[in-house]
Amino acid sequence: MPLSLTLASLWVIAAAAVAMLPMRWQYAPGLLLLILAIPLAVMVGREVGWAWVAVVVFAVVSMFRRPLGALARHVLRRFGKGAV
């Protein structure tokens, strides 16, 4: 198995472990996992093909759907009304 897919599998296990922590302890490791997801997706794309990036992005969005939704609402509230 390529190194990138091994690291992606470990990322999923780490994200599941972080999800089991109490909410107040999830912020720092969750942010680190979210930041690491970007270079991991690029690494997967370079090693095994860009079609696999869709799988990685799906996993990231699946695990971080609520924080990403809150971020999207914040950005839309901040920039959506004042843009026009």
Secondary structure, 3 states (H helix, E strand, C coil): CCHHHHHHHHHHHHHHHHHCCCHHHCHHHHHHHHHHHHHHHHHHHHHHCCHHHHHHHHHHHHHCHHHHHHHHHHHHHHHHCCCC
